[in-house]
Amino acid sequence: LIWFGWSLWVRFNDPQTGYPLAVDRVNRARWNFDAQGRVLIDGKLVENANDIILIPGLHEGVLSFGADAIRDMKSLYRIVRQRLKNPAPNVLLKQTGGAPLTDAEIDALILRNAKAREGENGGVGFASENVDLIELGQTSDSSLYIEGRNAGALDIARVVGVSGSRIDATSPKASLNYETSAGKNLEFVDFDLALYMTPITAALSMDSVSPSGKRIAFDLGDFIAVAPSPTGPVTED
């Protein structure tokens, strides 16, 4: 449901009641729709709809509408890795005199200085009297390392439907904003997990899957329950 917006389960039905005794998710690469909207598994048409449970999600899937955000985040991390290897500003090697360098000599000079900037020989490079080393940009990319990665993390969280307050990329909250663990978990269920839990419970509660009058739900008691006292109840020896 997160990646593709759909989920398909195969049913193993009770021959007596027709309701499933067990289910198993089908890998998304194995199934698809035909032109009439019917389900194909391994290229074969599913003749009996009672053999499967098809769960439509509440969106088209992250790979459909969130591809740009994912690509941007990958590009950002690629740039950060490059900055970690070369934390100094971008460098321009400018020839100021002498015979023009050949392409091979230019490549060799760039390669030698690039390796030096990655930490070899203490980051010390070489430039002759005919070559100037010019630094471009600032020496610190803190905005890229911190703010840029935080913004990217928030973008990915929004794509999958997770609140920014649930991840570590947000700024600290005010000290007067008090939240219990159970309260945060309940908020996570109501506003984030419900995006994916609701389609599942709705599909499993249909009369074709569960007996009429029965409703399927997630058991979240342990997740949203108030934590017990660490010392336990007061008892008398």
Backbone as CSV, one residue per row, in Angstrom:
resi,resn,N_x,N_y,N_z,CA_x,CA_y,CA_z,C_x,C_y,C_z
1,LEU,0.822,-1.211,0.000,0.000,0.000,0.000,0.855,1.260,0.000
2,ILE,1.985,1.210,0.691,2.849,2.382,0.734,3.470,2.650,-0.628
3,TRP,4.057,1.642,-1.234,4.822,1.851,-2.455,3.954,1.871,-3.705
4,PHE,2.955,1.005,-3.777,2.213,0.812,-5.021,0.752,1.235,-4.956
5,GLY,0.206,1.477,-3.750,-1.188,1.890,-3.638,-2.175,0.740,-3.673
6,TRP,-1.706,-0.492,-3.889,-2.561,-1.676,-3.919,-1.863,-2.813,-3.179
7,SER,-2.656,-3.733,-2.654,-2.102,-4.946,-2.068,-3.034,-6.103,-2.410
8,LEU,-2.438,-7.241,-2.765,-3.219,-8.417,-3.136,-2.841,-9.576,-2.239
9,TRP,-3.844,-10.202,-1.657,-3.638,-11.373,-0.810,-4.338,-12.578,-1.422
10,VAL,-3.722,-13.730,-1.326,-4.346,-14.992,-1.736,-5.020,-15.612,-0.513
11,ARG,-6.233,-16.117,-0.707,-6.996,-16.715,0.391,-6.850,-18.238,0.383
12,PHE,-6.775,-18.794,1.557,-6.845,-20.245,1.738,-8.126,-20.517,2.530
13,ASN,-9.191,-20.843,1.811,-10.530,-20.859,2.380,-10.874,-22.164,3.086
14,ASP,-11.718,-22.038,4.079,-12.302,-23.191,4.755,-13.343,-23.802,3.820
15,PRO,-13.216,-25.065,3.440,-14.187,-25.651,2.506,-15.609,-25.705,3.064
16,GLN,-15.734,-25.627,4.374,-17.063,-25.695,4.975,-17.776,-24.346,4.948
17,THR,-17.070,-23.290,5.349,-17.698,-21.970,5.469,-17.409,-21.050,4.285
18,GLY,-16.325,-21.304,3.565,-15.933,-20.418,2.468,-15.145,-19.207,2.908
19,TYR,-15.012,-19.015,4.224,-14.220,-17.905,4.724,-12.750,-18.317,4.829
20,PRO,-11.816,-17.362,4.709,-10.388,-17.728,4.713,-9.907,-18.210,6.071
21,LEU,-9.184,-19.319,6.040,-8.481,-19.782,7.236,-7.137,-19.077,7.381
22,ALA,-6.565,-18.686,6.268,-5.278,-17.981,6.251,-5.184,-17.189,4.962
23,VAL,-4.286,-16.206,4.940,-4.045,-15.392,3.745,-2.540,-15.207,3.587
24,ASP,-2.123,-14.889,2.365,-0.704,-14.656,2.097,-0.589,-13.556,1.060
25,ARG,0.233,-12.549,1.349,0.396,-11.434,0.412,1.152,-11.871,-0.828
26,VAL,0.707,-11.390,-1.980,1.347,-11.692,-3.257,2.297,-10.546,-3.601
27,ASN,3.555,-10.868,-3.884,4.524,-9.849,-4.261,3.997,-9.042,-5.452
28,ARG,4.146,-7.714,-5.375,3.557,-6.839,-6.403,4.100,-7.133,-7.798
29,ALA,5.311,-7.658,-7.888,5.875,-7.960,-9.207,5.178,-9.139,-9.869
30,ARG,4.417,-9.925,-9.096,3.793,-11.137,-9.637,2.393,-10.901,-10.170
31,TRP,1.761,-9.800,-9.834,0.372,-9.631,-10.253,0.156,-8.265,-10.891
32,ASN,-0.943,-8.182,-11.658,-1.272,-6.939,-12.351,-2.737,-6.976,-12.750
33,PHE,-3.193,-5.900,-13.387,-4.550,-5.820,-13.924,-4.510,-5.964,-15.443
34,ASP,-5.563,-6.557,-16.000,-5.677,-6.566,-17.461,-6.492,-5.358,-17.906
35,ALA,-6.780,-5.277,-19.192,-7.483,-4.115,-19.735,-8.881,-3.965,-19.158
36,GLN,-9.482,-5.055,-18.699,-10.824,-5.013,-18.122,-10.800,-4.825,-16.606
37,GLY,-9.610,-4.618,-16.035,-9.509,-4.416,-14.600,-9.524,-5.700,-13.802
38,ARG,-9.379,-6.847,-14.454,-9.336,-8.119,-13.746,-7.909,-8.407,-13.284
39,VAL,-7.792,-9.223,-12.253,-6.494,-9.488,-11.628,-5.810,-10.662,-12.311
40,LEU,-4.530,-10.487,-12.631,-3.701,-11.544,-13.194,-2.573,-11.846,-12.201
41,ILE,-2.366,-13.113,-11.897,-1.256,-13.545,-11.058,-0.352,-14.431,-11.892
42,ASP,0.909,-14.030,-11.996,1.873,-14.749,-12.838,1.354,-14.880,-14.270
43,GLY,0.657,-13.845,-14.732,0.134,-13.820,-16.091,-1.150,-14.593,-16.306
44,LYS,-1.682,-15.231,-15.254,-2.898,-16.026,-15.381,-4.060,-15.300,-14.709
45,LEU,-5.208,-15.339,-15.373,-6.398,-14.664,-14.860,-6.925,-15.383,-13.628
46,VAL,-7.267,-14.611,-12.598,-7.904,-15.166,-11.405,-9.386,-15.345,-11.722
47,GLU,-9.805,-16.585,-11.874,-11.171,-16.865,-12.284,-12.172,-16.610,-11.160
48,ASN,-11.818,-16.981,-9.951,-12.742,-16.875,-8.827,-12.294,-15.747,-7.904
49,ALA,-13.114,-14.697,-7.813,-12.753,-13.554,-6.959,-12.678,-13.948,-5.495
50,ASN,-13.300,-15.059,-5.126,-13.270,-15.499,-3.737,-11.923,-16.115,-3.348
51,ASP,-11.007,-16.229,-4.315,-9.682,-16.784,-4.033,-8.677,-15.711,-3.626
52,ILE,-9.061,-14.455,-3.726,-8.135,-13.355,-3.439,-8.822,-12.291,-2.598
53,ILE,-8.007,-11.432,-2.004,-8.486,-10.219,-1.344,-7.687,-9.065,-1.935
54,LEU,-8.352,-8.181,-2.648,-7.698,-7.033,-3.274,-7.961,-5.800,-2.412
55,ILE,-6.883,-5.172,-1.943,-7.003,-4.031,-1.035,-6.536,-2.768,-1.752
56,PRO,-7.448,-1.846,-2.072,-7.032,-0.562,-2.654,-6.624,0.410,-1.565
57,GLY,-5.485,1.077,-1.755,-5.020,2.052,-0.776,-5.723,3.383,-0.946
58,LEU,-5.368,4.318,-0.078,-5.978,5.647,-0.107,-5.207,6.619,-0.994
59,HIS,-4.105,6.164,-1.603,-3.384,6.991,-2.575,-2.776,6.072,-3.629
60,GLU,-2.138,6.657,-4.628,-1.654,5.897,-5.778,-0.329,5.187,-5.526
61,GLY,0.236,5.354,-4.364,1.524,4.725,-4.064,2.660,5.728,-4.134
62,VAL,3.590,5.594,-3.204,4.707,6.532,-3.132,5.527,6.530,-4.420
63,LEU,5.693,5.365,-5.039,6.486,5.306,-6.264,5.822,6.050,-7.411
64,SER,4.530,6.350,-7.269,3.814,7.080,-8.311,3.922,8.584,-8.113
65,PHE,3.595,9.078,-6.913,3.557,10.524,-6.709,4.731,11.061,-5.910
66,GLY,5.534,10.174,-5.301,6.646,10.646,-4.484,8.006,10.428,-5.104
67,ALA,8.040,10.089,-6.391,9.315,9.777,-7.038,10.266,10.968,-7.020
68,ASP,9.739,12.176,-7.245,10.612,13.357,-7.280,11.250,13.604,-5.921
69,ALA,10.473,13.455,-4.853,11.026,13.676,-3.508,12.101,12.647,-3.192
70,ILE,11.894,11.400,-3.609,12.889,10.357,-3.358,14.165,10.645,-4.140
71,ARG,14.020,11.041,-5.406,15.204,11.365,-6.215,15.954,12.557,-5.628
72,ASP,15.206,13.572,-5.182,15.857,14.746,-4.597,16.634,14.364,-3.352
73,MET,16.066,13.485,-2.518,16.753,13.074,-1.297,18.020,12.286,-1.631
74,LYS,17.953,11.413,-2.636,19.145,10.669,-3.042,20.218,11.623,-3.556
75,SER,19.815,12.623,-4.333,20.783,13.604,-4.842,21.397,14.394,-3.699
76,LEU,20.570,14.764,-2.714,21.073,15.513,-1.568,22.117,14.712,-0.808
77,TYR,21.847,13.424,-0.549,22.802,12.598,0.180,24.075,12.372,-0.632
78,ARG,23.937,12.321,-1.963,25.125,12.188,-2.800,26.015,13.435,-2.667
79,ILE,25.378,14.607,-2.638,26.139,15.848,-2.480,26.790,15.909,-1.099
80,VAL,26.045,15.491,-0.064,26.597,15.499,1.296,27.811,14.588,1.386
81,ARG,27.720,13.406,0.769,28.872,12.491,0.792,30.077,13.114,0.099
82,GLN,29.832,13.829,-0.996,30.933,14.497,-1.686,31.545,15.586,-0.806
83,ARG,30.686,16.308,-0.058,31.197,17.366,0.816,31.989,16.779,1.986
84,LEU,31.560,15.589,2.461,32.294,14.955,3.550,33.686,14.537,3.093
85,LYS,33.800,14.120,1.835,35.117,13.776,1.300,35.957,15.022,1.052
86,ASN,35.292,16.088,0.632,35.991,17.330,0.328,35.311,18.471,1.070
87,PRO,35.559,18.599,2.379,34.867,19.629,3.154,35.292,21.046,2.823
88,ALA,36.459,21.218,2.196,36.914,22.553,1.810,36.054,23.065,0.660
89,PRO,36.078,24.363,0.381,35.277,24.905,-0.722,35.687,24.306,-2.067
90,ASN,34.824,24.472,-3.051,35.177,24.060,-4.404,36.424,24.833,-4.858
91,VAL,37.259,24.164,-5.616,38.557,24.734,-5.985,38.657,24.848,-7.505
92,LEU,39.207,25.964,-7.947,39.502,26.177,-9.364,41.011,26.275,-9.516
93,LEU,41.586,25.426,-10.383,43.011,25.497,-10.714,43.137,26.310,-11.999
94,LYS,43.695,27.511,-11.882,43.766,28.446,-13.001,45.205,28.637,-13.442
95,GLN,45.475,28.344,-14.717,46.820,28.537,-15.251,47.023,30.010,-15.579
96,THR,48.134,30.557,-15.060,48.390,31.991,-15.224,49.604,32.290,-16.099
97,GLY,50.361,31.249,-16.489,51.531,31.491,-17.316,52.121,30.190,-17.807
98,GLY,53.198,30.312,-18.576,53.860,29.138,-19.111,53.138,28.567,-20.308
99,ALA,53.698,27.478,-20.841,53.094,26.818,-21.991,51.763,26.197,-21.586
100,PRO,50.765,26.302,-22.444,49.462,25.722,-22.097,49.586,24.238,-21.771
101,LEU,48.936,23.835,-20.725,48.961,22.439,-20.324,48.123,21.595,-21.276
102,THR,48.561,20.375,-21.499,47.776,19.461,-22.334,46.609,18.911,-21.507
103,ASP,45.665,18.305,-22.207,44.509,17.718,-21.502,44.963,16.669,-20.505
104,ALA,45.958,15.866,-20.861,46.455,14.830,-19.961,47.091,15.457,-18.723
105,GLU,47.842,16.549,-18.904,48.466,17.220,-17.769,47.416,17.870,-16.868
106,ILE,46.393,18.434,-17.481,45.309,19.041,-16.691,44.596,17.973,-15.862
107,ASP,44.291,16.855,-16.505,43.609,15.768,-15.789,44.452,15.242,-14.635
108,ALA,45.743,15.092,-14.869,46.638,14.595,-13.818,46.712,15.577,-12.653
109,LEU,46.759,16.884,-12.946,46.835,17.892,-11.893,45.539,17.917,-11.074
110,ILE,44.406,17.835,-11.766,43.117,17.831,-11.063,42.989,16.588,-10.188
111,LEU,43.367,15.429,-10.740,43.262,14.180,-9.997,44.140,14.198,-8.753
112,ARG,45.389,14.708,-8.883,46.300,14.740,-7.742,45.737,15.625,-6.629
113,ASN,45.215,16.796,-6.998,44.682,17.695,-5.975,43.368,17.170,-5.392
114,ALA,42.577,16.504,-6.202,41.329,15.932,-5.691,41.607,14.852,-4.656
115,LYS,42.608,14.000,-4.914,42.978,12.964,-3.950,43.520,13.582,-2.669
116,ALA,44.295,14.657,-2.820,44.841,15.318,-1.635,43.724,15.917,-0.786
117,ARG,42.691,16.456,-1.439,41.575,17.059,-0.715,40.749,16.013,0.033
118,GLU,40.823,14.754,-0.380,40.085,13.699,0.297,40.802,13.204,1.539
119,GLY,41.950,13.780,1.841,42.607,13.449,3.099,43.993,12.877,2.967
120,GLU,44.388,12.460,1.790,45.731,11.928,1.630,46.757,13.046,1.842
121,ASN,47.845,12.695,2.497,48.925,13.655,2.767,48.431,14.867,3.555
122,GLY,47.438,14.636,4.406,46.946,15.724,5.234,46.198,16.789,4.476
123,GLY,45.724,16.478,3.282,44.983,17.451,2.504,45.847,18.473,1.802
124,VAL,47.128,18.212,1.693,48.057,19.150,1.061,48.168,18.834,-0.423
125,GLY,47.919,19.833,-1.273,48.018,19.655,-2.709,49.223,20.381,-3.278
126,PHE,49.218,20.556,-4.601,50.363,21.201,-5.244,49.861,22.089,-6.367
127,ALA,50.469,23.256,-6.471,50.226,24.163,-7.592,51.540,24.853,-7.913
128,SER,51.924,24.881,-9.194,53.195,25.496,-9.601,53.036,27.004,-9.661
129,GLU,54.141,27.662,-10.009,54.102,29.122,-10.098,53.203,29.599,-11.233
130,ASN,52.899,28.708,-12.168,52.036,29.070,-13.291,50.581,28.667,-13.075
131,VAL,50.276,28.099,-11.901,48.916,27.653,-11.610,48.481,28.240,-10.277
132,ASP,47.369,28.942,-10.288,46.800,29.488,-9.055,45.682,28.576,-8.561
133,LEU,45.590,28.419,-7.252,44.516,27.662,-6.631,43.515,28.658,-6.062
134,ILE,42.318,28.667,-6.604,41.297,29.638,-6.218,40.145,28.889,-5.550
135,GLU,39.804,29.304,-4.318,38.682,28.694,-3.615,37.386,29.379,-4.002
136,LEU,36.368,28.562,-4.291,35.046,29.066,-4.671,34.039,28.657,-3.597
137,GLY,33.248,29.592,-3.149,32.236,29.261,-2.159,32.755,29.423,-0.748
138,GLN,31.936,28.987,0.218,32.270,29.138,1.621,32.915,27.865,2.142
139,THR,33.564,27.990,3.270,34.252,26.842,3.839,33.327,25.927,4.619
140,SER,32.106,26.363,4.929,31.190,25.559,5.733,29.887,25.348,4.974
141,ASP,29.431,24.125,4.991,28.149,23.794,4.371,27.183,23.291,5.430
142,SER,27.148,23.969,6.588,26.279,23.519,7.667,24.817,23.530,7.241
143,SER,24.446,24.505,6.411,23.056,24.546,5.959,22.709,23.324,5.125
144,LEU,23.689,22.823,4.380,23.462,21.626,3.570,23.449,20.387,4.452
145,TYR,24.383,20.308,5.398,24.499,19.132,6.247,23.280,18.971,7.148
146,ILE,22.804,20.053,7.727,21.756,19.983,8.751,20.399,20.376,8.179
147,GLU,20.246,21.649,7.795,18.945,22.109,7.329,18.489,21.369,6.073
148,GLY,19.454,21.140,5.157,19.076,20.456,3.919,18.612,19.034,4.168
149,ARG,19.335,18.300,5.022,18.944,16.916,5.312,17.649,16.876,6.121
150,ASN,17.468,17.831,7.039,16.213,17.887,7.783,15.026,18.127,6.856
151,ALA,15.211,19.058,5.927,14.126,19.341,4.979,13.827,18.121,4.119
152,GLY,14.881,17.409,3.698,14.659,16.207,2.908,13.941,15.132,3.695
153,ALA,14.321,14.960,4.973,13.644,13.968,5.814,12.173,14.312,5.994
154,LEU,11.867,15.590,6.161,10.472,16.013,6.299,9.693,15.767,5.020
155,ASP,10.326,15.999,3.873,9.656,15.747,2.594,9.299,14.272,2.449
156,ILE,10.244,13.384,2.794,9.975,11.955,2.695,8.881,11.552,3.674
157,ALA,8.901,12.120,4.889,7.854,11.818,5.867,6.488,12.237,5.341
158,ARG,6.410,13.391,4.725,5.122,13.848,4.181,4.644,12.919,3.068
159,VAL,5.584,12.438,2.264,5.195,11.561,1.156,4.533,10.287,1.666
160,VAL,5.087,9.686,2.715,4.532,8.428,3.228,3.415,8.658,4.228
161,GLY,3.115,9.933,4.546,2.007,10.228,5.428,2.340,10.211,6.897
162,VAL,3.597,10.490,7.253,4.019,10.524,8.647,4.215,11.978,9.064
163,SER,3.697,12.337,10.217,3.812,13.705,10.711,5.266,14.043,11.015
164,GLY,5.626,15.301,10.788,6.982,15.732,11.062,7.372,15.579,12.516
165,SER,6.404,15.645,13.425,6.700,15.517,14.853,7.139,14.114,15.230
166,ARG,6.939,13.132,14.326,7.309,11.750,14.629,8.759,11.437,14.290
167,ILE,9.433,12.335,13.599,10.801,12.052,13.189,11.741,13.033,13.875
168,ASP,13.040,12.745,13.816,14.029,13.532,14.543,14.492,14.769,13.782
169,ALA,13.885,15.056,12.646,14.373,16.174,11.847,13.740,17.495,12.233
170,THR,12.825,17.503,13.180,12.129,18.726,13.554,12.909,19.465,14.634
171,SER,12.610,20.724,14.780,13.259,21.512,15.813,12.658,21.175,17.168
172,PRO,13.420,21.396,18.256,12.915,21.047,19.588,11.642,21.789,19.925
173,LYS,10.746,21.112,20.655,9.495,21.729,21.065,9.707,22.546,22.337
174,ALA,8.740,23.404,22.602,8.809,24.190,23.818,8.726,23.287,25.035
175,SER,9.374,23.702,26.101,9.421,22.870,27.302,8.049,22.710,27.940
176,LEU,7.124,23.636,27.650,5.794,23.557,28.246,4.876,22.620,27.484
177,ASN,5.326,22.129,26.333,4.508,21.213,25.530,4.745,19.798,26.045
178,TYR,3.867,19.327,26.906,4.053,18.022,27.549,3.227,16.977,26.820
179,GLU,3.854,15.850,26.501,3.164,14.756,25.847,3.560,13.447,26.503
180,THR,2.585,12.576,26.703,2.883,11.248,27.218,3.185,10.319,26.059
181,SER,3.851,9.210,26.371,4.173,8.235,25.323,2.903,7.665,24.712
182,ALA,1.918,7.364,25.557,0.663,6.821,25.043,-0.054,7.840,24.166
183,GLY,-0.003,9.119,24.565,-0.657,10.150,23.762,-0.014,10.305,22.399
184,LYS,1.316,10.263,22.340,2.003,10.375,21.055,1.696,9.172,20.167
185,ASN,1.664,7.990,20.774,1.364,6.797,19.990,-0.060,6.828,19.452
186,LEU,-0.990,7.295,20.281,-2.377,7.383,19.830,-2.517,8.383,18.697
187,GLU,-1.809,9.490,18.798,-1.820,10.477,17.708,-1.235,9.883,16.431
188,PHE,-0.167,9.094,16.581,0.453,8.441,15.436,-0.536,7.494,14.756
189,VAL,-1.310,6.772,15.546,-2.305,5.855,14.990,-3.403,6.623,14.267
190,ASP,-3.921,7.668,14.905,-5.072,8.390,14.364,-4.737,9.169,13.100
191,PHE,-3.558,9.770,13.047,-3.249,10.688,11.954,-2.280,10.120,10.914
192,ASP,-1.529,9.072,11.261,-0.519,8.560,10.342,-0.824,7.120,9.916
193,LEU,-0.836,6.205,10.889,-1.049,4.798,10.557,-2.424,4.533,9.971
194,ALA,-3.409,5.357,10.329,-4.763,5.145,9.814,-4.808,5.195,8.293
195,LEU,-3.875,5.907,7.694,-3.824,5.993,6.235,-3.677,4.618,5.598
196,TYR,-2.978,3.706,6.295,-2.750,2.371,5.751,-3.561,1.301,6.480
197,MET,-3.914,1.538,7.731,-4.680,0.554,8.470,-6.137,0.508,8.024
198,THR,-6.707,1.667,7.695,-8.122,1.733,7.333,-8.460,0.889,6.111
199,PRO,-7.709,0.967,5.008,-8.040,0.105,3.864,-7.962,-1.380,4.192
200,ILE,-7.005,-1.771,5.041,-6.852,-3.191,5.384,-8.032,-3.684,6.191
201,THR,-8.387,-2.943,7.250,-9.504,-3.374,8.091,-10.824,-3.323,7.327
202,ALA,-10.969,-2.357,6.425,-12.198,-2.275,5.643,-12.347,-3.487,4.730
203,ALA,-11.228,-3.876,4.086,-11.299,-5.026,3.178,-11.551,-6.326,3.939
204,LEU,-10.911,-6.483,5.088,-11.059,-7.726,5.845,-12.398,-7.804,6.569
205,SER,-13.090,-6.689,6.717,-14.390,-6.686,7.396,-15.556,-6.897,6.441
206,MET,-15.280,-7.007,5.152,-16.361,-7.229,4.184,-16.990,-8.599,4.398
207,ASP,-18.275,-8.719,4.081,-19.005,-9.970,4.310,-18.432,-11.137,3.521
208,SER,-17.719,-10.842,2.431,-17.132,-11.925,1.649,-15.871,-12.490,2.305
209,VAL,-15.338,-11.781,3.281,-14.119,-12.212,3.957,-14.408,-12.658,5.385
210,SER,-15.240,-11.902,6.084,-15.590,-12.218,7.470,-17.095,-12.416,7.579
211,PRO,-17.540,-13.229,8.532,-18.981,-13.443,8.699,-19.720,-12.128,8.914
212,SER,-20.930,-12.035,8.423,-21.734,-10.825,8.548,-21.873,-10.435,10.015
213,GLY,-21.676,-9.153,10.288,-21.755,-8.661,11.653,-20.424,-8.636,12.367
214,LYS,-19.391,-9.224,11.774,-18.062,-9.230,12.375,-17.221,-8.110,11.768
215,ARG,-16.373,-7.515,12.603,-15.491,-6.445,12.137,-14.056,-6.785,12.527
216,ILE,-13.152,-6.640,11.582,-11.736,-6.901,11.817,-11.044,-5.592,12.190
217,ALA,-10.217,-5.615,13.225,-9.499,-4.416,13.659,-8.125,-4.810,14.169
218,PHE,-7.207,-3.855,14.162,-5.877,-4.066,14.718,-5.942,-4.007,16.244
219,ASP,-5.213,-4.880,16.892,-5.110,-4.853,18.345,-3.944,-3.941,18.720
220,LEU,-4.268,-2.726,19.157,-3.255,-1.718,19.472,-3.157,-1.475,20.972
221,GLY,-3.710,-2.379,21.754,-3.753,-2.165,23.195,-2.392,-1.923,23.808
222,ASP,-1.406,-2.737,23.452,-0.069,-2.571,24.021,0.622,-1.313,23.506
223,PHE,0.294,-0.906,22.289,0.980,0.224,21.673,0.518,1.553,22.262
224,ILE,-0.770,1.679,22.555,-1.307,2.956,23.024,-1.643,2.923,24.507
225,ALA,-1.349,1.805,25.188,-1.661,1.705,26.615,-0.680,2.539,27.430
226,VAL,-1.163,2.998,28.581,-0.294,3.736,29.495,0.727,2.772,30.083
227,ALA,1.989,3.178,30.116,3.052,2.320,30.627,2.832,2.030,32.106
228,PRO,3.044,0.804,32.536,2.865,0.472,33.959,3.921,1.140,34.831
229,SER,3.624,1.263,36.094,4.577,1.839,37.029,5.844,0.983,37.079
230,PRO,7.027,1.605,37.030,8.268,0.793,37.041,8.469,0.053,38.359
231,THR,7.833,0.512,39.418,8.008,-0.135,40.722,6.919,-1.159,41.016
232,GLY,5.907,-1.209,40.175,4.816,-2.154,40.401,3.856,-1.672,41.466
233,PRO,2.749,-2.357,41.634,1.750,-1.943,42.620,2.266,-2.132,44.039
234,VAL,1.707,-1.341,44.936,2.102,-1.445,46.342,1.457,-2.703,46.932
235,THR,2.268,-3.608,47.484,1.771,-4.841,48.081,2.412,-5.038,49.445
236,GLU,1.737,-5.806,50.269,2.251,-6.080,51.608,2.855,-7.463,51.665
237,ASP,4.037,-7.605,52.258,4.712,-8.900,52.342,3.853,-9.896,53.134
